[in-house]
Amino acid sequence: MNGKNRILVVDDNIEFCTNITDILELKGYEVMAVHDGFKALEAVKDNSFGVVLMDIMMPMMDGVETLKKLREIAPEVRVIMVTAYAVEDLVKKALREEAFGAFYKPIDFEKLFSSIELAHPDGALIMVVDDDEQICANLFDVLSEKGYRMRVASDGRSALQAATENKFDIVLLDMKLPNMNGLETYLAIRDIQPSVVTILITGYVAETTDSVQQALERGAYECLEKPLDMDHLFEVIKKVEESRSRGIVR
């Protein structure tokens, strides 16, 4: 089995390791489990893994410190953090250290499996955030056909949750959303993932002018008007990818 389908579980809770190993193996993954950060580093040195599933709170060396050292050894490995504790500061720190995502125990395995599949670096990972289901469905289909990995969210809160569980390359963000407006959603996502590139979209230009301007001043990439010119959208996404490949955002 190739490294893409191999998962390393790192957790000092032996019972949790046993249970999640059984579940992942039933899904067809090859799993190795260790119980501290030092053994995790040894395992990554000696083996090829597609994903590391690692507890944040561990004795001797916590998950965030292990993540930092692991990225020096194998920067290509995707690391998903797990925790049973309300440690939001550590979760944000891990995500800023390029963790792919974070989940709280008890784990929602359906979401975890989705995150593991999205972690494979086959194409840019894009999230569409819009309360218009038809727009989400159309963008999902069109961009998936272009080879991008896709997630959709219908409001700011679900977008924020998704941004905790997956490290996105690009967010397509509608500026008029329920429960959290586009500006609030942008700032909250950026707080979790400072390196994400956000492309704003709006069908209410006059109503959202101020919030769009504030988002652009705070680092949003560009604003596109609805109905979207798909050719222009593809050009913008390609420009983002080319900039990222050179180590710059613009």
N, C-alpha and C positions, 0 to 999 in steps of 0.2 A: 504494500500500500504506500502511495507517495506521501510526502510530507504535508501536502495540502489537506489530507484527510486525517492527519494525526493531531491529537489534542493533548496538551499537558495540563493537568489539574494540579493546582498548588493551594493547599489548605491544611492548616494544622488540626482541623476537625476530621478525624479519620472516618467517622461514620458518614459525614457529608461526602468525602472523597469516594467512598465505596458506592454510595447511592448514585451519585452523579456519573461515576464511571459506568455503572450498569446501564443507566439511561442512555448515555452517549453511545455505548457499544451497541445497544439495540437499534440506534439510528444509523449504524454502519461505520462509525468512527473507530479508529484505533486510539486507545487512551492509555496514558501513563500518568500515575499519580505520585506526588511527593508532598512532604509536609512542612517544608520551610523554604525560605528564600534562597539559602545557600545551595540546597539540593536542586532547586529549580534552575539556578545558574549552571550547575554541573550538567543537568539533563539537557539544557539547551546547547551547551558546548558539544555534547556527544551525540545529539540526535537532531533530526529535522522535524519541526512542528509547523503546522499552518496557523494554529491558534493556541494561546496560553490562557487558561481560565484561572484567575488568581485572586485569592482572598486579600482584602486590604489590611485587615487587622491580624498580624501574625507575630509571634515572639521573635526576639533576636533582630530580625530585619523585616520591617513591614512591607506591604505590597507595593507602595509607592517607591520606596528605596530599591526594592528588587526590580521594579519596572525600569528605573533609571539605568541600573547596571545591565539588565537584560538587553536594553536597546543598544548598548555599546557592543554587545556580543553578536546580536542578531537583529539589526534594525528593521528587517523585513517582516518579522513575526508580529502578528496582530495579537494584542493582549486585551482581554476583557476582564474587568475587575468585578468581584462580587463582595458583598458585605452583609452582615446581619445587624449592623449597628447604624445609627443615624449619624453618619460622619460626612456631612455634605462638603465640608472644607477639604477633606482628604479625597473625596470623589472628584471634586473640581480640580484639585491638584494633579490627580492621576490623569484626567482628561487633558489637562494642559501639558502633561508630559507625554502626550501622544498615545494614551490608552485608546483602544478602539471604541470601548463602551463600558458601561457599569450597570450592574443589576443588584437589587436588594433581595436578600433571602426573606421568606421562601421565594424561590425563583419561578418566574413565569416562563416555563420551558418553551412554549410556542414562540415567544419573543426572543428567547435565547437562541433557539435553532435558527430563526430568521437572521439574527445578528451574526451568528457563526458563518452562515452562507454568504452574507453581504461582506464579510471581512476579507474574502478572497479578492486580491487586487486585480480583477479582470477589466475594470473600467471605472471611471470616476463614479463615486457614490453621490447621488443627487436626491435631495428631498424637495418635494413640491408641497407648499403650505397654502391651501386655498379652501374656503368653505363651499366653493362651487364644485360639486362632485363630477360634473361633466368635464370641466377643465382639468381636474386632477386625473381623470381617467384618460383623457386625450394625451396629456403630457406624459403620463406613465407609458402609454403604448408607443407613442412616437419616439421618445427618448430611449426606451428599452430596445426598440428596433435598431437604434444607433449604437447599441452596445453598452449603454450606461446601466449601472445598478440603481434601482429606484426605490424610494419610499414616499408615501404621501401622508399628509396630516391635514385635518379639516379645521383646526383651530390652533391658537397659540399654545395652550396647555399641552395638547398632544404633541405638538412640534417640539416643545421643550423636553418632554419625556423621551421622544425619539432621539433628540440630540444628546441625551444622557446615555442612551443605549447604543448609539452608532456614531462613528466619527465621519461626518459628511465632508465631502470636498466642496460641494456647491449647494446652496439653498435658494430655491425660487420662492420668494415670499410675497404673498398678496398683502397689501397695506391696509385693507379693510376686512377685519376678522372679528368673530364673536369672542367674548370674554377677555381677550388681550388684543389690542390693536397691533398693527404691523410694526410700529416703532418699538413698542414694549417687547414684542416677541423677538425682534432683531437684537435688541440690547441684551435680553436674557440668554439667547443662544450664543451670542458673542462672548458673554461672560463665561460660558462653559467651554466653548470652542473658539478661542481668539483667532485661529488661523482660517476658519471657514470663510469662503467667499459667498457673499449674499447678493443676489440679483433681485431687486424689487420689481414687483409688477402691480399695476393698478388700473382699474376701470373708472376711477373717480378722481380724475386729475385735479380739479379745483378743490375738492374736499380734502384731499390728502397732500396738498402741496407742502404745507408746513412740516408734516411728519416725514415726508420723503426727503425734504431738504435736510432735516436734522439727522436722518439716517445716513445720508450721503456724506455729511460733514463728519460723521463718526465712523466712517470707513466702509459703508455699503458700496458695492462695486458700480452699479448702474441701475437706472429705473426704466422699465419697459412698459409701454401702454397697451392695454387691451383694446381691441382684439390683438393677440400677439402675432407679430410677423415671425413665423417659424424660421425662415431663412436667417433673419437677423439674430434670433435667439441662438441658433446653432453657431453662428459666427462669434457671438459673445462667449459662449461656452468654450469654443475652440481657443479663443484668445486667452481665457482663464487658464486652460490646460497648458497652453504654450508658455504662459508666464510662470506657472508653477514648475514646469520642467526646467526653467532657467533659474529657479530659486527666488522668484519675485512674484508679487501678487498682480501688479499691473505691467 
